[in-house]
């Protein structure tokens, strides 16, 4: 069982990152879940995410997960909030019993350099260049904030500008100001760097 990393935050979020080395049928048999997804890789990612949900919460009702109006997986009438992210051979899950969650995991890839202008302003790009993994960290931070907000029509540059980008030793803190028509909402992101990927989660307690 290649559990890569597991921890609880001060905000009582339970997070697990799984290095997916097992075959698809391992995950399907373990949780008795066989979704009608034809693409094997997408099916594996889908099932592995639900497997990790049950790893964190053995009685998690994975068969009750449905997409909400914005397409985000959720439980309609139960006080369990979660977020799932996968990239490469990793899947991450965050679970909380009271608050909306938002996480994102992205493996290192040259792609981030080519798409940076789609999610970062010119000033944000310059700020992120100060750290070797800055662009990828900013990408995961904005993706996590987007999942947390649970709404459509969000422009990553205009609506999710980075207010602060602080990296000191292993402590990575990113604050995003979500701009709405009426005001600005501060979203605090905590990030982690690993050899293969970057990972970010919204710290709802600090919001």
C-alpha angles and dihedrals in degrees: 000000000000100000101171102190137349130181146147122231129221085255089061094251113152112214131183131179117199126199101218108221099137123095121256095256091058092063094041094051094044094058101022093237124138112173121195095247114136099195105083097209094049090045091052092050090048095050095040090056091055090045090057090047088058090044088059094039113020093198095046107142098232092167089062094058112119134169113257125221090286095046096255115138111246146148109253102208107016130090095237119112123190145164129203130198133174136182131165108334096337133092125187129195132188122194132189133168099219117017139060113259136212127185137158135191123190127179119224109274138157086234092083090066093053096047100037093108089060094065106018133060119228091258091049091050091053091048093050093050088073088078124051091230096033097115094051092045090052091049093053091044093054092044090051091049091049092052091047093053091053096203140116131239096043115155108208093211102039100031101033107042117169110243098181133011111189126175118175117162105305095341111099117178125176124180119200123192109214104211116211131173091266108032147332125274120205115228116192116209128194117199138193131199122214132173094261104028152003122244130196135182135182113248099214093183090066094051 
